[in-house]
Amino acid sequence: MTQQVPSTEPELAGVRNFRDVGGLPTVDGRRVRPGVLFRSGHLAHATQEDADFLASLGLHTIFDFRNAADQRLEGPDVELPGVRNLNLPLSDPADGAEFWKMVREGDIDQLRGILADGRAAARMVTSYRMIVTQRTGEHSRVLHALAEDSVPALMHCAAGKDRAGISIAVTLLAVGVERDAIVADYLESNAKHRRYRVRRSGSPDTAYTPEVMDLLSPLFDARAEYLQAAFDSIEDRWGGFDAYFSDGLGLAPETRERLRARLLD
């Protein structure tokens, strides 16, 4: 069934969390150009109508940040004619495999053991810190590609919230988008029609009880504290965002200028 979404957004039946980040303001009074940078959850379940809409965007590149385990679970993205698909996993499929198996299949006692008392949120904070500090090569490749020729572009992971959310945030920081605007866009992933559909084994009576969903919610929420943890890790490791882009990602000043020219009005 087609999702009921605000009229300003496309009604995509099989793709969650899609949006254009155009319009976000920069610190120097410019804005992100509409129609050049999009974000979403995976495209594996896109309907033909969804695919037709995505094809109409004139995309150059789709950046897929899922790992091999994600792709086995959900399936490959739909193929869009003339669009380059670039898979850059931002997480290791072996990292946390047992954890996510427990999330999908564990009983209430097992879930309490791995998620209760702040453990779920702490795991998310650790993940965000790791992605910005240990996946610099992938983020560098994305920004260099965007600066050269890869727009319009769509970035996605599984839910379009964490790995894609971080990569979108890094891209927006690189062109000078206001931090508050970046966080506000990130938090849009909490809207009901955008949220990832949690998949659990067992009957609905036991797999999706209020306590289960409460335990799982930190994993599937977009929380400002998660993104702030990524920002803090950049500050801690490199001393600031300019050093992160120049030293951490190897982004020359002229490359950042080309990136601004590609993405900003």
Phi, psi and chi 1 to 4 in degrees:
 res  aa     phi    psi   chi1   chi2   chi3   chi4
   1 MET       -  139.0  179.5 -179.5  -66.4      -
   2 THR   -65.0  135.0  -59.9      -      -      -
   3 GLN   -70.3  146.1  -58.1  165.0   31.1      -
   4 GLN   -89.1  103.5  -64.0  -57.8  -51.5      -
   5 VAL  -121.8  163.0  -60.0      -      -      -
   6 PRO   -55.1  148.3  -26.4   34.8      -      -
   7 SER   -64.6  -17.8   60.7      -      -      -
   8 THR   -78.5   -6.6   54.8      -      -      -
   9 GLU  -115.6  151.1  -62.8  179.9    4.5      -
  10 PRO   -68.0  147.4   26.9  -36.2      -      -
  11 GLU   -93.0   93.5  -64.9 -173.8    5.6      -
  12 LEU   -96.8  124.9  -58.2 -177.6      -      -
  13 ALA   -80.1  -33.4      -      -      -      -
  14 GLY  -118.0    6.6      -      -      -      -
  15 VAL  -124.1  122.4  179.5      -      -      -
  16 ARG   -92.3  152.9  -54.8  -70.3  -78.0 -173.7
  17 ASN    65.1   29.9 -152.0    6.8      -      -
  18 PHE   -81.4  136.4  174.3   88.3      -      -
  19 ARG  -164.7  157.1   59.2 -168.6 -180.0  -84.1
  20 ASP   -91.3  130.6 -175.9  -16.0      -      -
  21 VAL   -90.1    8.3  -59.5      -      -      -
  22 GLY   -58.6  145.6      -      -      -      -
  23 GLY   100.0  -14.2      -      -      -      -
  24 LEU   -66.3  138.0  -63.7 -178.1      -      -
  25 PRO   -84.6  147.5   31.5  -36.0      -      -
  26 THR   -99.6  166.3   65.3      -      -      -
  27 VAL   -68.7  -19.1  -65.1      -      -      -
  28 ASP  -102.9   17.9   60.7   -4.2      -      -
  29 GLY    90.3    4.8      -      -      -      -
  30 ARG   -93.6 -179.2  -58.4  173.5   70.0 -178.4
  31 ARG  -140.0  153.7  -70.5 -170.5  178.7  -88.0
  32 VAL   -66.3  133.2  177.9      -      -      -
  33 ARG   -71.3  129.0 -176.6  177.8  -59.2  130.5
  34 PRO   -62.1  147.3  -22.4   34.6      -      -
  35 GLY    83.3   10.2      -      -      -      -
  36 VAL  -117.3  -21.9  -62.6      -      -      -
  37 LEU  -140.7  118.7 -173.7   59.0      -      -
  38 PHE  -122.0  159.6  -56.3   90.6      -      -
  39 ARG  -139.0  153.6   58.6 -178.4  -65.4  172.6
  40 SER  -168.9  175.1   74.9      -      -      -
  41 GLY   -79.5 -176.1      -      -      -      -
  42 HIS   -60.3  160.8   69.7   80.0      -      -
  43 LEU  -107.2   11.2  -50.0 -176.8      -      -
  44 ALA   -65.0  -29.3      -      -      -      -
  45 HIS  -106.0   19.2  -59.0  161.6      -      -
  46 ALA   -63.0  135.2      -      -      -      -
  47 THR   -78.3  173.1   64.7      -      -      -
  48 GLN   -61.9  -39.0 -176.0   58.9   55.1      -
  49 GLU   -64.2  -40.0  -69.0   76.9   11.4      -
  50 ASP   -60.8  -46.3  -64.3  -19.8      -      -
  51 ALA   -62.6  -39.3      -      -      -      -
  52 ASP   -62.4  -41.8  -68.9  -16.6      -      -
  53 PHE   -64.0  -47.3  168.3   77.9      -      -
  54 LEU   -62.1  -38.3  -66.9  168.6      -      -
  55 ALA   -64.1  -29.7      -      -      -      -
  56 SER   -72.3  -12.0   76.5      -      -      -
  57 LEU   -77.3  -11.9  -60.5  175.9      -      -
  58 GLY    70.0   33.6      -      -      -      -
  59 LEU   -62.2  141.0  -64.9  170.4      -      -
  60 HIS   -92.0  -46.3 -179.2  -72.1      -      -
  61 THR  -139.2  139.2  -59.2      -      -      -
  62 ILE  -110.1  120.3  -67.8  172.7      -      -
  63 PHE   -94.5  116.4  -64.8   95.9      -      -
  64 ASP  -107.9  112.6 -179.5   -3.6      -      -
  65 PHE   -94.8    9.7  -59.6  123.7      -      -
  66 ARG   -73.8  154.3  -63.7  179.5  -61.5  161.9
  67 ASN   -95.5 -179.9   59.3   45.2      -      -
  68 ALA   -63.0  -35.3      -      -      -      -
  69 ALA   -65.4  -40.8      -      -      -      -
  70 ASP   -59.5  -44.8  -63.3  -39.9      -      -
  71 GLN   -67.0  -34.3  -66.7 -178.2  -16.3      -
  72 ARG   -67.1  -36.6  -76.2 -165.9  -61.4  -88.4
  73 LEU   -71.0  -47.5  179.0   64.8      -      -
  74 GLU   -96.8  -30.6  -57.9  -73.0    1.8      -
  75 GLY   107.6  167.7      -      -      -      -
  76 PRO   -74.4  157.8   29.9  -35.8      -      -
  77 ASP   -63.1  153.0  -78.2  -14.5      -      -
  78 VAL   -64.4  149.6  -63.4      -      -      -
  79 GLU   -86.7  130.6  -67.7  -72.0  -23.5      -
  80 LEU  -111.5  127.8  -59.7  178.2      -      -
  81 PRO   -57.2  130.6  -21.3   31.4      -      -
  82 GLY    76.0    6.7      -      -      -      -
  83 VAL  -105.0  131.7  179.7      -      -      -
  84 ARG   -79.9  129.4  178.5  177.6   67.3  158.6
  85 ASN  -105.1  119.1  -70.4  -84.4      -      -
  86 LEU  -118.2  112.9 -172.5   57.3      -      -
  87 ASN   -93.5  116.7 -178.8 -136.3      -      -
  88 LEU  -128.7   85.2  -65.3  172.9      -      -
  89 PRO   -58.8  130.6  -23.6   34.6      -      -
  90 LEU  -103.9   10.6  -69.2 -178.5      -      -
  91 SER  -149.2  151.0   59.0      -      -      -
  92 ASP   -84.9  128.6 -174.1  -24.2      -      -
  93 PRO   -61.7  -24.4   18.5  -30.4      -      -
  94 ALA   -82.4  -18.2      -      -      -      -
  95 ASP   -77.8  110.8  179.7   31.2      -      -
  96 GLY    80.8   15.5      -      -      -      -
  97 ALA   -58.7  -43.4      -      -      -      -
  98 GLU   -67.8  -35.1  -72.9  -57.6  -46.6      -
  99 PHE   -60.6  -50.2  173.1   88.3      -      -
 100 TRP   -70.7  -29.0  -71.4  106.1      -      -
 101 LYS   -63.6  -40.0 -175.5  175.2 -173.2  -66.8
 102 MET   -66.0  -39.8 -168.0   76.7   71.7      -
 103 VAL   -59.2  -40.5  166.5      -      -      -
 104 ARG   -79.5  -30.9  -67.4 -167.4  -59.4  -87.3
 105 GLU  -123.4  -12.4  -58.9  175.2    8.4      -
 106 GLY   -70.2  152.5      -      -      -      -
 107 ASP   -83.7 -179.9   63.0   27.2      -      -
 108 ILE   -63.5  -38.2 -171.5   62.9      -      -
 109 ASP   -66.2  -39.1  -71.3  -26.9      -      -
 110 GLN   -66.4  -41.2  -67.7  169.2  -41.6      -
 111 LEU   -64.5  -41.0  -67.9 -179.8      -      -
 112 ARG   -58.5  -40.1  -72.0  175.3 -174.9  141.0
 113 GLY   -65.2  -32.2      -      -      -      -
 114 ILE  -102.5  -15.4   63.3  171.0      -      -
 115 LEU  -121.2  -24.5  -59.0  175.2      -      -
 116 ALA   -71.1  168.1      -      -      -      -
 117 ASP    57.1   39.1  -58.9  -39.1      -      -
 118 GLY    83.7    0.4      -      -      -      -
 119 ARG   -68.1  -34.5  -73.5 -172.5  -74.9  -87.0
 120 ALA   -65.7  -47.3      -      -      -      -
 121 ALA   -64.2  -38.6      -      -      -      -
 122 ALA   -63.2  -37.1      -      -      -      -
 123 ARG   -63.3  -41.0 -179.0 -176.1  178.7   86.8
 124 MET   -64.7  -42.3  -63.6  -57.2  -64.9      -
 125 VAL   -60.4  -45.1  165.5      -      -      -
 126 THR   -61.0  -40.8  -62.1      -      -      -
 127 SER   -63.4  -44.7  176.0      -      -      -
 128 TYR   -63.4  -40.9  -85.5   57.8      -      -
 129 ARG   -62.7  -42.2  -70.6 -177.4  178.8  -84.9
 130 MET   -63.9  -42.9 -179.1  -82.2  -68.5      -
 131 ILE   -63.1  -37.8  -71.2  171.9      -      -
 132 VAL   -81.3  -26.8  -66.4      -      -      -
 133 THR   -94.0  -28.4   58.8      -      -      -
 134 GLN  -108.1   -9.6  -62.9 -177.4   23.4      -
 135 ARG  -112.5   39.4  -61.5  -70.3  175.9  166.3
 136 THR   -65.1  -35.0   52.2      -      -      -
 137 GLY   -61.8  -41.9      -      -      -      -
 138 GLU   -67.2  -44.4  -71.2   84.9  -13.2      -
 139 HIS   -64.8  -37.7  -69.0  -54.6      -      -
 140 SER   -62.2  -42.8  175.5      -      -      -
 141 ARG   -62.9  -40.5 -172.8  172.8  175.0 -173.2
 142 VAL   -61.9  -48.9  168.2      -      -      -
 143 LEU   -67.6  -39.4  -66.1 -177.1      -      -
 144 HIS   -64.5  -39.6  -80.9   92.9      -      -
 145 ALA   -63.6  -43.9      -      -      -      -
 146 LEU   -63.0  -39.1  -66.9  174.8      -      -
 147 ALA   -67.4  -29.8      -      -      -      -
 148 GLU   -83.3  -61.3  -67.4  -54.0  -41.7      -
 149 ASP  -160.5    4.7   62.7    0.7      -      -
 150 SER   -92.3   24.7  -63.8      -      -      -
 151 VAL  -113.1  150.2  -64.0      -      -      -
 152 PRO   -64.7  146.9  -21.5   34.7      -      -
 153 ALA  -131.6  150.1      -      -      -      -
 154 LEU  -121.1  128.5  168.2   66.0      -      -
 155 MET  -109.3  132.9  -62.1 -175.8 -172.8      -
 156 HIS  -150.0  158.9   80.1   79.9      -      -
 157 CYS  -127.1 -134.5   49.5      -      -      -
 158 ALA   -83.1  -55.9      -      -      -      -
 159 ALA   -96.4  -12.7      -      -      -      -
 160 GLY    75.3   17.6      -      -      -      -
 161 LYS  -111.2  -50.7  173.1  178.7   73.0   77.2
 162 ASP   -93.4  -72.3  -57.6  -44.5      -      -
 163 ARG   -64.4  -45.8  -70.1  163.9  -69.3 -175.1
 164 ALA   -66.7  -37.3      -      -      -      -
 165 GLY   -60.9  -42.1      -      -      -      -
 166 ILE   -67.6  -43.6  -67.9  171.0      -      -
 167 SER   -65.8  -38.9 -166.9      -      -      -
 168 ILE   -61.9  -44.2  -75.1  -74.7      -      -
 169 ALA   -61.8  -43.8      -      -      -      -
 170 VAL   -61.1  -43.2  166.1      -      -      -
 171 THR   -62.6  -44.3  -57.7      -      -      -
 172 LEU   -67.7  -37.7  -63.8  174.9      -      -
 173 LEU   -61.9  -38.5  -75.2  169.3      -      -
 174 ALA   -63.3  -28.2      -      -      -      -
 175 VAL  -102.3    5.5  -62.1      -      -      -
 176 GLY    88.8   23.4      -      -      -      -
 177 VAL   -68.8  143.2  171.9      -      -      -
 178 GLU   -59.3  137.3  -64.4  176.6   -1.1      -
 179 ARG   -57.6  -43.6  -74.0  -91.2  -68.7  -86.6
 180 ASP   -61.2  -36.3  -72.7  -11.2      -      -
 181 ALA   -69.4  -36.4      -      -      -      -
 182 ILE   -63.5  -45.7  -65.5  172.3      -      -
 183 VAL   -64.9  -41.7  173.2      -      -      -
 184 ALA   -62.1  -41.7      -      -      -      -
 185 ASP   -64.4  -43.5  172.3   71.3      -      -
 186 TYR   -56.8  -43.4  164.9   77.2      -      -
 187 LEU   -69.6  -15.1  -66.5  174.9      -      -
 188 GLU   -61.5  -19.5  -72.4  -67.6  -35.7      -
 189 SER   -66.1  -11.3  -68.6      -      -      -
 190 ASN   -80.5  -12.0  -74.9  -36.7      -      -
 191 ALA   -58.4  141.7      -      -      -      -
 192 LYS   -55.8  -42.2 -176.4  177.1 -179.5  180.0
 193 HIS   -74.8   -9.0   67.4  -82.2      -      -
 194 ARG  -101.4  -19.9  -66.6 -167.9  175.6  111.6
 195 ARG   -65.1  145.7  -70.8  178.9   70.3   92.4
 196 TYR   -63.9  139.3 -175.6   73.7      -      -
 197 ARG   -82.7  112.1  -69.9 -168.7  177.6   98.3
 198 VAL   -66.2  131.1 -179.0      -      -      -
 199 ARG  -112.7  117.7  -60.9  170.2   67.5  175.2
 200 ARG  -128.5  145.5  -66.9 -105.7  -55.6  145.9
 201 SER   -78.7  155.4  -60.2      -      -      -
 202 GLY   101.8  179.8      -      -      -      -
 203 SER   -78.1  152.2   70.5      -      -      -
 204 PRO   -56.6  -28.8  -25.1   34.3      -      -
 205 ASP   -65.4  -28.2  -68.5  -18.2      -      -
 206 THR  -113.0  -27.8   58.7      -      -      -
 207 ALA   -79.5  -24.6      -      -      -      -
 208 TYR  -130.2   39.6  -59.6   99.5      -      -
 209 THR   -67.8  161.0   66.7      -      -      -
 210 PRO   -54.6  -39.6  -29.5   37.1      -      -
 211 GLU   -67.2  -41.2 -176.4 -178.9    1.5      -
 212 VAL   -59.1  -47.9  166.0      -      -      -
 213 MET   -65.9  -33.6  -60.7  -48.8  -67.0      -
 214 ASP   -66.6  -40.1 -173.5   57.5      -      -
 215 LEU   -66.2  -37.0  -72.6  166.3      -      -
 216 LEU   -79.5  -23.2  -66.4  177.2      -      -
 217 SER   -55.0  -38.5   67.2      -      -      -
 218 PRO   -61.3  -25.5  -23.9   35.3      -      -
 219 LEU   -75.7  -27.6  -55.8  177.1      -      -
 220 PHE  -113.1    0.2  -61.6   99.5      -      -
 221 ASP   -83.2  150.7  -71.2  -12.8      -      -
 222 ALA   -95.4  116.6      -      -      -      -
 223 ARG  -122.0  133.5  -62.1 -173.5  178.4 -176.3
 224 ALA   -55.5  -33.4      -      -      -      -
 225 GLU   -63.8  -29.3   67.6 -165.2   74.9      -
 226 TYR   -68.1  -49.8  -59.5  162.5      -      -
 227 LEU   -65.9  -36.6 -162.5   56.2      -      -
 228 GLN   -62.6  -35.2 -173.9   60.2   50.4      -
 229 ALA   -61.7  -38.6      -      -      -      -
 230 ALA   -64.8  -45.5      -      -      -      -
 231 PHE   -59.5  -44.4  -65.6  157.6      -      -
 232 ASP   -63.3  -36.7  -70.3  -14.1      -      -
 233 SER   -65.2  -36.7  -69.0      -      -      -
 234 ILE   -63.3  -46.1  -69.6  172.2      -      -
 235 GLU   -61.2  -43.6  -63.6  -84.6    5.5      -
 236 ASP   -65.9  -41.6  -66.9  -15.7      -      -
 237 ARG   -81.2  -42.8  175.4   70.9   64.7   88.6
 238 TRP  -112.7   -9.1  -71.6  -82.2      -      -
 239 GLY    84.2   -2.3      -      -      -      -
 240 GLY   162.7  168.4      -      -      -      -
 241 PHE   -75.3  -35.2  -68.2  103.3      -      -
 242 ASP   -61.8  -42.5  -73.2  -21.2      -      -
 243 ALA   -67.2  -35.0      -      -      -      -
 244 TYR   -59.4  -45.8  169.7   64.8      -      -
 245 PHE   -71.0  -40.9  -70.1  116.8      -      -
 246 SER   -78.4  -47.0   61.4      -      -      -
 247 ASP   -91.5  -41.5  -57.6  -22.3      -      -
 248 GLY   -75.7  -41.8      -      -      -      -
 249 LEU  -107.1   -3.9  -56.4 -170.0      -      -
 250 GLY    64.3   35.4      -      -      -      -
 251 LEU   -96.3  110.8 -149.5   63.2      -      -
 252 ALA   -71.6  154.7      -      -      -      -
 253 PRO   -53.9  -40.3  -26.7   35.2      -      -
 254 GLU   -68.3  -29.7   55.3  -91.1   26.2      -
 255 THR   -69.3  -40.7  -55.3      -      -      -
 256 ARG   -63.7  -35.4  -73.4 -175.8   73.1  179.9
 257 GLU   -66.2  -40.3  -76.5  -55.5  -45.6      -
 258 ARG   -64.2  -37.6  -72.6 -159.5  -57.6  -86.3
 259 LEU   -63.1  -44.4 -168.4   60.4      -      -
 260 ARG   -61.6  -40.2  -68.5 -173.5 -175.6   99.3
 261 ALA   -64.5  -34.4      -      -      -      -
 262 ARG   -72.7  -37.8  -64.7  -85.2 -171.9 -169.6
 263 LEU  -104.5  -18.5  -62.1 -176.7      -      -
 264 LEU  -109.7  147.9  -58.6 -179.0      -      -
 265 ASP   -73.8      -  -82.0  -26.4      -      -
